[in-house]
Amino acid sequence: MSEARDTVDRFYRSAGDGDLAALSACFADACITTTPAGTFDKAEHEAFFAAFKAAMPDAHMQVVRAVESGDEVFVSGRFKGTHQGDLVTPQGTIPASGNSLDLPYADYFRVDGGRIVEHEVVWDSMTMMAQLGAVPPQ
């Protein structure tokens, strides 16, 4: 396994464990993360992740496929958790619903020196909102 894949695996372990310090250590200070909810610097991304973990303490990412090439890793997977607390986002707060979330996602990472220097994640926001009970099911 490559250094890039090892770093990505460490990111997923840290996220599943809710270990913000270990998660933060996966990212270079200048890393920018692009998501459907916006573009975040390292500190903003940490806060965004912390909000999801607070709302879904059992949240974890299940890797379905991973493809690595040099310093790049592409992952498709499923973000799973139970919406037990209010989800506070830049777009507003979604009250706890008790619903399960099983959301497909795709992650792109570029790694340099054992740290993520570029990160992009995509998911279907409407599917997420429907599963959380914030909008009617599609």
VENCORZI-V264319 format. One record per backbone hydrogen bond with DSSP energy under -0.5 kcal/mol. CO is the residue of the C=O (numbers start at 1). NH is the residue of the N-H. Records with the same first field share a line. If there is no record, write none. Layout:
CO: NH + NH
This chain:
2: 6
3: 7
4: 8
5: 9
6: 10
7: 11
8: 12
9: 13
10: 14
11: 15
12: 16
13: 17
14: 18 + 19
15: 18
18: 20
19: 23
20: 24
21: 25
22: 26
23: 26
24: 27
26: 116
28: 31
29: 42
32: 119
33: 40
34: 121
35: 38
38: 35
40: 33
41: 45
42: 46
43: 47
44: 48
45: 49
46: 50
47: 51
48: 52
49: 53
50: 54
51: 55
52: 56
55: 84 + 85
56: 59
60: 62 + 80
61: 63
62: 78
65: 76
67: 74
69: 72
71: 111
72: 69
73: 109
74: 67
75: 107
76: 64 + 65
77: 105
78: 62 + 80
79: 103
80: 60
81: 101
82: 84
83: 97 + 98
86: 88
87: 89 + 94
89: 92
92: 89
93: 95
94: 87
99: 83
101: 81
102: 104
103: 79
104: 124
105: 77
106: 122
107: 75
108: 120
109: 73
110: 117 + 118
112: 115
115: 112
116: 28
117: 32
118: 110
119: 34
120: 108
122: 106
123: 125
124: 128
125: 129
126: 130
127: 131
128: 132
129: 134 + 135
130: 133
